[in-house]
Amino acid sequence: MDESDGYPKECYTQDGRRVMSSSSTTSVHVTALDGLVNVNSLFTIAVFVGLSLTTRGQKSLENRTSCDAGIDVAKKLLVFEVVSFSFFLFSSLVAQGLKLAINLLNSKDVDEAFRAHINLKALRFGMLASAFGSVMGCVFLVLSMVNVIQIRLGMLSCGSKPAVHSVAALVVLVTTALLVYISTAVYAFLH
């Protein structure tokens, strides 16, 4: 084994910019993709919890029957949950595909005849697509959670204070987190 195998190697692009290339740089990508898949798994669990609340005749915790959600809210909940699950599954499958490609192309098997190179544009595009899937999954998960809150705590149009406060906290916190996530993803994509 060569002593320099663990260290990044300097390479130059066609326009003369210096870049680092090694399996250690791709291990960062694999770690990021692992984290994305793990988070998507947690969100998928939340989707299935929401699906359990799509039964007919659910009564809210408000004492007024006018605050009970109708069947249309349960239908919206189901649609948002399915769309959210679809985006999370898309994101996870893209991330797993990228991880598989990185691991296969950068394998350290001594019997390997050659070592393939990773197309960085394809890698970046795949990571961006996976991040987009996670963001859209979060958006639809928030929409479904608003419907869960309306089913359990009372309709927002009814003025249920617990429902309004819960939705406000959910929207503010998740929107802030998504803005941080999107800005760091865009920064990493551009630099």
C-alpha positions as CSV (number, residue, x, y, z in Angstrom):
1,M,0.0,0.0,0.0
2,D,1.3,3.4,-1.0
3,E,1.9,5.8,1.9
4,S,0.1,8.6,0.0
5,D,-3.2,6.6,-0.4
6,G,-4.8,8.3,2.6
7,Y,-4.0,11.8,1.5
8,P,-5.8,14.0,-1.1
9,K,-4.0,14.4,-4.4
10,E,-3.7,17.7,-6.2
11,C,-5.3,17.8,-9.6
12,Y,-5.9,20.6,-12.0
13,T,-9.0,21.4,-14.0
14,Q,-8.9,22.5,-17.7
15,D,-9.1,26.1,-16.7
16,G,-6.1,25.7,-14.3
17,R,-7.9,25.7,-11.0
18,R,-6.4,23.4,-8.3
19,V,-8.8,20.8,-6.8
20,M,-8.3,18.0,-4.4
21,S,-9.1,14.5,-5.5
22,S,-9.1,11.3,-3.4
23,S,-11.2,8.7,-1.7
24,S,-11.3,10.9,1.4
25,T,-13.2,13.6,-0.5
26,T,-15.7,11.1,-1.7
27,S,-16.0,9.7,1.9
28,V,-17.4,13.1,2.8
29,H,-20.0,12.7,0.1
30,V,-20.9,9.2,1.3
31,T,-21.2,10.5,4.9
32,A,-23.5,13.3,3.8
33,L,-25.6,10.9,1.8
34,D,-25.8,8.6,4.8
35,G,-27.1,11.4,6.9
36,L,-29.7,12.3,4.3
37,V,-31.0,8.8,4.1
38,N,-31.1,8.5,7.9
39,V,-33.1,11.7,8.2
40,N,-35.5,10.7,5.4
41,S,-36.1,7.4,7.3
42,L,-37.2,9.4,10.4
43,F,-39.5,11.6,8.4
44,T,-41.0,8.5,6.7
45,I,-41.9,7.2,10.2
46,A,-43.8,10.5,10.8
47,V,-45.6,10.0,7.5
48,F,-47.0,6.6,8.7
49,V,-48.0,8.0,12.0
50,G,-50.0,10.6,10.1
51,L,-51.6,8.0,7.9
52,S,-53.0,6.3,11.0
53,L,-55.2,9.4,11.6
54,T,-57.1,9.2,8.3
55,T,-60.1,7.4,9.7
56,R,-63.6,8.7,9.3
57,G,-65.4,10.3,12.2
58,Q,-62.4,11.6,14.2
59,K,-63.4,14.0,17.0
60,S,-61.2,16.9,17.9
61,L,-60.2,17.7,21.5
62,E,-62.2,20.9,21.3
63,N,-65.6,20.7,23.0
64,R,-67.4,22.2,20.0
65,T,-68.6,19.9,17.2
66,S,-68.2,22.8,14.8
67,C,-64.5,22.5,15.3
68,D,-64.3,18.9,14.2
69,A,-62.5,18.3,10.9
70,G,-64.6,17.0,8.0
71,I,-63.7,14.2,5.6
72,D,-62.1,16.7,3.2
73,V,-59.4,17.4,5.8
74,A,-58.7,13.7,6.2
75,K,-58.5,13.3,2.4
76,K,-56.0,16.2,2.2
77,L,-54.0,14.6,5.0
78,L,-53.8,11.3,3.1
79,V,-52.8,13.0,-0.2
80,F,-50.1,15.1,1.5
81,E,-48.8,12.1,3.4
82,V,-48.5,10.0,0.1
83,V,-46.8,12.9,-1.7
84,S,-44.4,13.5,1.2
85,F,-43.5,9.8,1.3
86,S,-42.9,9.8,-2.4
87,F,-40.5,12.7,-2.2
88,F,-38.6,11.1,0.7
89,L,-38.4,7.8,-1.1
90,F,-37.1,9.6,-4.2
91,S,-34.5,11.4,-2.2
92,S,-33.4,8.3,-0.4
93,L,-33.2,6.2,-3.6
94,V,-31.1,8.9,-5.4
95,A,-28.8,9.1,-2.3
96,Q,-28.4,5.3,-2.1
97,G,-27.7,5.1,-5.8
98,L,-25.0,7.8,-5.5
99,K,-23.5,6.0,-2.5
100,L,-23.5,2.7,-4.4
101,A,-21.7,4.4,-7.3
102,I,-19.1,6.0,-5.1
103,N,-18.4,2.8,-3.2
104,L,-18.1,0.7,-6.3
105,L,-16.0,3.1,-8.3
106,N,-13.7,3.9,-5.4
107,S,-13.3,0.4,-4.1
108,K,-9.8,-0.4,-2.7
109,D,-9.8,-4.0,-3.9
110,V,-6.2,-5.0,-4.9
111,D,-7.4,-7.3,-7.6
112,E,-9.1,-4.4,-9.4
113,A,-7.6,-3.7,-12.8
114,F,-8.3,0.0,-12.8
115,R,-9.8,2.7,-10.6
116,A,-12.8,4.5,-12.2
117,H,-13.2,8.3,-11.8
118,I,-16.4,9.9,-10.5
119,N,-18.1,12.5,-12.7
120,L,-18.3,15.4,-10.2
121,K,-21.1,17.1,-12.2
122,A,-23.2,14.0,-12.0
123,L,-22.4,13.6,-8.3
124,R,-23.3,17.2,-7.6
125,F,-26.5,17.0,-9.6
126,G,-27.5,13.8,-7.8
127,M,-26.9,15.3,-4.4
128,L,-28.9,18.4,-5.4
129,A,-31.8,16.2,-6.6
130,S,-31.7,14.3,-3.4
131,A,-31.7,17.5,-1.3
132,F,-34.6,18.8,-3.4
133,G,-36.6,15.6,-2.7
134,S,-35.9,16.0,1.0
135,V,-37.0,19.7,1.0
136,M,-40.2,18.9,-0.9
137,G,-40.9,16.0,1.4
138,C,-40.6,18.3,4.3
139,V,-43.0,20.8,2.8
140,F,-45.6,18.2,2.2
141,L,-45.0,16.7,5.6
142,V,-45.7,20.1,7.2
143,L,-48.9,20.4,5.2
144,S,-50.0,17.0,6.4
145,M,-49.1,17.9,10.0
146,V,-51.3,21.0,9.8
147,N,-54.1,18.6,8.8
148,V,-53.2,16.3,11.7
149,I,-53.4,19.3,14.1
150,Q,-56.8,20.3,12.7
151,I,-58.1,16.7,13.1
152,R,-56.9,16.4,16.7
153,L,-57.0,19.9,18.1
154,G,-59.7,21.6,16.0
155,M,-60.0,23.5,12.8
156,L,-57.9,26.6,12.3
157,S,-61.0,28.4,10.9
158,C,-62.7,27.6,14.3
159,G,-60.1,29.7,16.1
160,S,-58.9,26.8,18.3
161,K,-56.0,28.4,20.2
162,P,-54.0,25.2,20.7
163,A,-54.4,24.4,17.0
164,V,-53.3,28.0,15.9
165,H,-50.3,28.0,18.3
166,S,-49.2,24.5,17.2
167,V,-49.4,25.4,13.5
168,A,-47.6,28.6,14.0
169,A,-44.7,26.9,15.9
170,L,-44.6,24.2,13.3
171,V,-44.5,26.5,10.3
172,V,-42.0,29.0,11.9
173,L,-39.5,26.3,13.1
174,V,-39.6,24.1,10.0
175,T,-39.5,27.1,7.6
176,T,-36.4,28.4,9.5
177,A,-34.8,25.0,9.4
178,L,-35.5,24.6,5.7
179,L,-34.1,28.0,4.9
180,V,-30.9,27.1,6.7
181,Y,-30.7,23.7,5.0
182,I,-31.4,25.2,1.5
183,S,-28.8,28.0,2.0
184,T,-26.1,25.6,3.2
185,A,-26.9,23.2,0.3
186,V,-26.8,26.0,-2.2
187,Y,-23.5,27.3,-0.7
188,A,-21.9,23.9,-0.9
189,F,-23.2,23.4,-4.4
190,L,-21.7,26.7,-5.6
191,H,-18.4,26.4,-3.9
